[in-house]
Amino acid sequence: MEQQLKAPPEVKKIAQFLRGGTSGMKIRVGALNGKRLDYFKGKSAIKALLSPAFAKVKGAPKVTTEAEAQSLLQSVNSHAFFLRVQRGGPTGSSSSSPKALQIIPEQKFSPDEYYAWFYEGSQWTTYAGGILMVAIMLAGVMFPLWPPIMRLGVWYLSIGMLGLIGLFFAIAIVRLIFYIITVIVASPGIWIFPQLFADVGFVESFIPLWEWDIPKKKSKKKKADKDKKEKGKSSADKLKDNGGAFIEEVADSDNSRPQSRSARIEEVEDEDA
């Protein structure tokens, strides 16, 4: 847009920061005239300008109050980097479908309003990715024209990758067979490389070498803390936990009824009602 080209450098800095990934803004996806657009709420932009990340941006104005942030965002809005929109219902049958957006003729910045982006930010990463993808495809098509030593190197590399994948599957099968045998011979069984499928690093996946298949038990400390917490609950808490009724133990006496009636259930009026 022409208005964006005429914007001062400091306004462009603010727009680039807000559109980048370091701002921490919550971006949502809406639909305007059948086209998907990113939009945000004004409060999110104000918080981004008051964040420490914006204070580190070189060449950007300093912001210390919400009034200053709102004034700067008004100038960004006046140069059409984002426009005030009205949010409607979902465009599809699902509630998670993009919300319908409509541009409001009267443009102003307010923390409680929604704004749709009409600025894509820096595109150098997109261009670089496109060029890299074209180069990879072109290199693959021209594979027969590669020098023999390069083709040989790619062949060795592919064989090595297939070998590693095959070795992984072989280890998984061997450890399963060994576990089944040890379950029968030496219960409860032994796992080879017990961390193989755990969410750990490559080296940690092979440490320890083996381990008994013993289920993990809850620590006594956690159990004691839980019992202590249950004892410290009041009658109102017990009432809330048990849906309006709790069992109260009554001490036995000489004139009491049989022991089968030593516990009674009382209905107590809910305090929150």
C-alpha positions as CSV (number, residue, x, y, z in Angstrom):
1,M,0.0,0.0,0.0
2,E,1.1,3.6,-0.7
3,Q,0.4,4.6,2.9
4,Q,2.8,2.0,4.2
5,L,5.6,3.2,1.9
6,K,5.1,6.8,3.2
7,A,5.3,5.7,6.8
8,P,8.2,7.1,9.0
9,P,11.0,4.7,9.9
10,E,10.0,4.4,13.5
11,V,6.4,3.4,12.5
12,K,7.9,0.7,10.2
13,K,10.0,-0.5,13.1
14,I,7.0,-0.9,15.3
15,A,5.0,-2.8,12.5
16,Q,8.0,-5.1,11.8
17,F,8.3,-5.9,15.5
18,L,4.6,-6.6,16.0
19,R,4.5,-8.7,12.9
20,G,7.6,-10.7,13.8
21,G,7.8,-13.7,16.1
22,T,9.5,-12.0,19.0
23,S,6.5,-9.7,20.0
24,G,4.6,-12.5,21.8
25,M,1.3,-11.3,20.4
26,K,-1.6,-13.7,20.2
27,I,-2.4,-14.0,16.5
28,R,-5.8,-15.3,15.3
29,V,-7.0,-16.3,11.8
30,G,-10.1,-14.7,10.3
31,A,-11.7,-14.5,6.9
32,L,-12.3,-11.2,5.0
33,N,-14.2,-11.6,1.7
34,G,-13.2,-15.2,1.4
35,K,-9.5,-14.5,2.1
36,R,-7.8,-15.5,5.3
37,L,-6.1,-12.8,7.3
38,D,-4.3,-12.7,10.7
39,Y,-5.9,-10.4,13.3
40,F,-5.3,-9.5,16.9
41,K,-6.8,-7.6,19.8
42,G,-5.6,-4.1,20.8
43,K,-4.6,-5.2,24.3
44,S,-2.2,-7.7,22.9
45,A,-0.4,-5.1,20.9
46,I,-0.1,-2.7,23.9
47,K,1.5,-5.5,26.0
48,A,3.9,-6.2,23.2
49,L,5.2,-2.6,23.1
50,L,5.6,-2.5,26.9
51,S,7.6,-5.8,26.9
52,P,11.4,-5.9,27.4
53,A,11.7,-7.4,23.9
54,F,10.5,-4.1,22.3
55,A,12.9,-2.1,24.4
56,K,15.8,-3.9,22.8
57,V,14.7,-2.9,19.2
58,K,17.2,-0.5,17.7
59,G,15.7,2.7,16.3
60,A,12.3,2.2,17.9
61,P,10.8,4.8,20.2
62,K,10.8,4.2,23.9
63,V,7.5,3.3,25.5
64,T,6.9,3.4,29.3
65,T,3.1,3.8,29.6
66,E,0.0,2.4,28.0
67,A,-0.9,5.9,26.8
68,E,2.3,6.1,24.8
69,A,1.9,2.7,23.4
70,Q,-1.7,3.5,22.3
71,S,-0.5,6.7,20.6
72,L,2.2,4.8,18.7
73,L,-0.3,2.1,17.6
74,Q,-2.7,4.8,16.4
75,S,0.0,6.1,14.1
76,V,0.7,2.5,12.8
77,N,-3.1,2.2,12.2
78,S,-3.2,5.5,10.3
79,H,-0.6,4.1,7.8
80,A,-2.8,1.0,7.2
81,F,-0.4,-1.6,8.5
82,F,-3.4,-3.0,10.2
83,L,-7.1,-1.9,10.1
84,R,-9.9,-2.0,12.6
85,V,-12.4,-4.8,11.9
86,Q,-15.6,-6.2,13.3
87,R,-15.6,-9.9,14.2
88,G,-18.6,-12.0,13.4
89,G,-19.4,-15.7,13.7
90,P,-17.6,-18.7,12.3
91,T,-17.4,-18.9,8.5
92,G,-17.8,-22.7,8.5
93,S,-20.0,-25.3,10.2
94,S,-17.4,-25.9,13.0
95,S,-16.9,-23.5,15.9
96,S,-13.2,-23.6,15.2
97,S,-13.6,-22.2,11.7
98,P,-12.1,-18.7,11.0
99,K,-14.3,-15.8,12.2
100,A,-15.8,-13.6,9.6
101,L,-14.2,-10.1,9.5
102,Q,-15.5,-6.8,8.2
103,I,-13.5,-3.6,7.9
104,I,-15.0,-0.7,9.9
105,P,-14.9,2.7,8.0
106,E,-14.1,4.7,11.2
107,Q,-10.5,3.8,12.0
108,K,-9.1,4.3,15.4
109,F,-7.0,2.3,17.9
110,S,-8.7,1.0,21.1
111,P,-7.5,-1.8,23.4
112,D,-10.8,-3.6,23.2
113,E,-11.1,-3.6,19.4
114,Y,-9.8,-6.2,16.8
115,Y,-7.4,-5.3,14.0
116,A,-6.5,-7.3,10.8
117,W,-3.0,-7.3,9.4
118,F,-2.4,-5.9,5.9
119,Y,1.3,-6.1,6.3
120,E,3.3,-9.2,5.7
121,G,6.5,-8.1,7.3
122,S,10.0,-9.0,6.1
123,Q,9.8,-11.5,3.2
124,W,13.5,-12.3,2.8
125,T,13.1,-15.7,4.6
126,T,10.2,-16.6,2.2
127,Y,12.3,-15.7,-0.8
128,A,15.4,-17.5,0.5
129,G,13.3,-20.6,1.2
130,G,11.8,-20.5,-2.3
131,I,15.2,-20.1,-4.0
132,L,16.6,-23.0,-1.9
133,M,13.6,-25.3,-2.8
134,V,14.1,-24.5,-6.5
135,A,17.8,-25.2,-6.2
136,I,17.2,-28.6,-4.6
137,M,14.7,-29.6,-7.2
138,L,17.0,-28.5,-10.0
139,A,19.9,-30.4,-8.5
140,G,17.7,-33.6,-8.2
141,V,16.6,-33.3,-11.8
142,M,20.2,-32.9,-13.0
143,F,21.5,-35.9,-10.9
144,P,22.6,-37.8,-14.0
145,L,24.9,-34.9,-14.9
146,W,26.6,-34.9,-11.5
147,P,30.3,-35.8,-11.4
148,P,30.8,-39.5,-10.6
149,I,32.4,-38.9,-7.2
150,M,29.3,-36.8,-6.1
151,R,26.9,-39.5,-7.2
152,L,29.0,-42.1,-5.4
153,G,29.0,-40.0,-2.2
154,V,25.1,-39.7,-2.4
155,W,24.8,-43.4,-2.8
156,Y,27.0,-44.1,0.2
157,L,25.0,-41.6,2.3
158,S,21.7,-43.1,1.4
159,I,23.0,-46.6,2.2
160,G,24.2,-45.4,5.5
161,M,20.8,-43.8,6.4
162,L,19.0,-47.0,5.4
163,G,21.4,-49.0,7.5
164,L,20.7,-46.9,10.6
165,I,17.0,-47.2,10.1
166,G,17.3,-51.0,9.7
167,L,19.5,-51.2,12.8
168,F,16.9,-49.3,14.9
169,F,14.2,-51.8,13.9
170,A,16.5,-54.7,14.6
171,I,17.2,-53.5,18.1
172,A,13.5,-53.0,18.7
173,I,12.7,-56.5,17.6
174,V,15.6,-58.1,19.6
175,R,14.7,-56.3,22.8
176,L,11.1,-57.4,22.5
177,I,12.1,-61.0,22.0
178,F,14.6,-60.9,24.9
179,Y,11.9,-59.3,27.1
180,I,9.4,-62.1,26.4
181,I,12.0,-64.7,27.1
182,T,13.0,-63.1,30.4
183,V,9.4,-62.7,31.5
184,I,9.0,-66.5,31.3
185,V,12.5,-67.4,32.7
186,A,13.2,-64.6,35.1
187,S,10.0,-62.7,35.9
188,P,9.2,-59.7,35.9
189,G,11.4,-59.5,32.8
190,I,14.3,-57.4,31.6
191,W,14.3,-54.6,29.0
192,I,17.4,-53.9,26.9
193,F,17.8,-50.2,26.3
194,P,14.8,-49.3,28.5
195,Q,15.0,-45.6,27.3
196,L,15.0,-46.4,23.6
197,F,11.5,-44.9,23.0
198,A,11.6,-42.3,25.8
199,D,11.6,-38.6,25.1
200,V,15.4,-38.1,25.7
201,G,18.5,-37.4,23.7
202,F,20.2,-39.8,21.3
203,V,22.9,-40.8,23.8
204,E,20.5,-41.1,26.8
205,S,18.3,-43.5,24.7
206,F,21.0,-46.2,25.2
207,I,21.6,-45.6,28.9
208,P,21.2,-47.8,31.0
209,L,22.0,-50.9,29.0
210,W,19.3,-53.0,30.7
211,E,16.7,-52.7,33.5
212,W,14.2,-54.9,35.3
213,D,10.6,-54.3,34.3
214,I,9.5,-53.2,37.8
215,P,6.4,-50.9,38.0
216,K,7.2,-47.6,39.6
217,K,5.5,-47.2,43.0
218,K,4.4,-43.9,44.6
219,S,6.8,-42.6,47.2
220,K,5.8,-42.8,50.9
221,K,6.3,-39.1,51.2
222,K,3.6,-38.3,48.6
223,K,1.2,-40.8,50.3
224,A,1.8,-39.2,53.7
225,D,1.2,-35.7,52.3
226,K,-2.0,-36.9,50.8
227,D,-3.2,-38.4,54.1
228,K,-2.2,-35.2,55.9
229,K,-4.2,-33.2,53.5
230,E,-7.3,-35.4,53.9
231,K,-7.1,-35.1,57.7
232,G,-6.8,-31.3,57.5
233,K,-10.0,-30.9,55.5
234,S,-13.0,-29.3,57.2
235,S,-16.6,-30.5,57.1
236,A,-17.4,-28.0,54.3
237,D,-14.5,-29.3,52.2
238,K,-15.7,-32.9,52.7
239,L,-19.2,-31.9,51.8
240,K,-18.0,-30.3,48.5
241,D,-15.8,-33.3,47.6
242,N,-18.6,-35.8,48.1
243,G,-21.4,-34.0,46.4
244,G,-23.4,-32.8,49.4
245,A,-23.0,-35.8,51.7
246,F,-20.2,-37.3,53.9
247,I,-19.8,-40.2,56.3
248,E,-19.2,-39.2,60.0
249,E,-17.8,-41.7,62.4
250,V,-19.6,-41.7,65.8
251,A,-18.0,-43.0,69.0
252,D,-19.6,-46.0,70.6
253,S,-21.3,-45.8,74.0
254,D,-23.1,-48.1,76.4
255,N,-26.5,-46.8,75.4
256,S,-25.7,-46.7,71.7
257,R,-27.3,-48.8,69.0
258,P,-25.5,-51.8,67.6
259,Q,-22.2,-51.4,66.0
260,S,-23.7,-51.7,62.5
261,R,-25.2,-48.3,63.1
262,S,-22.0,-46.7,64.5
263,A,-21.6,-44.7,61.3
264,R,-24.4,-42.5,59.8
265,I,-24.8,-40.5,56.7
266,E,-25.9,-36.9,57.1
267,E,-27.2,-34.6,54.4
268,V,-25.8,-31.1,55.0
269,E,-27.0,-28.0,53.3
270,D,-24.6,-26.8,50.8
271,E,-23.0,-23.5,51.9
272,D,-22.4,-22.2,48.4
273,A,-26.1,-22.6,47.4
